[in-house]
Amino acid sequence: MKTNYPAVVVSAIVYWLLGWLWFGELFGKRWMALEGMTEQMAKNVNPVPLFIISFLLDVLIAFALAQLCLWRNANTAARGASMGVFLWIGFIGPLLYTNHMYELRPRELFAINAFYPLVGFMLMGMILGLWTKKAA
């Protein structure tokens, strides 16, 4: 099977939009408070380069996850989501927790920062797993 590039792009868009929802609407105010960020600080930053860079990185993540889904034959929503969870459990969660632990940061901040990629990897894996069969 070959890489399904439309699925990679859609997965990246979904992950990017999840970031807006997660850090904007759902946990934005609490996240800013835990990070020690003020509204004024946020207003002084041009978000456009950040949005572009984060989207390009999301494409890279989606592409890598697509390769792993192909390699492991994760060709259903459940298998794709499982691949995302597995990657989070094996890599993302432990790395983020180690940083938070040594930085003496609040666990609530860890939860906000770390569960975003968990949910995102699951969603991307679901999309990639479902869409894998349609790749030529």
ABEGO torsion letter per residue (X at the ends): XBBBAAAAAAAAAAAAAAAAAAAAAAAAAAAAAAAGBBAAAAAABBAAAAAAAAAAAAAAAAAAAAAAAAAAGBABAAAAAAAAAAAAAAAAAAAAAAAAAAAGBBAAAAAAAAAAAAAAAAAAAAAAAAAAAABX
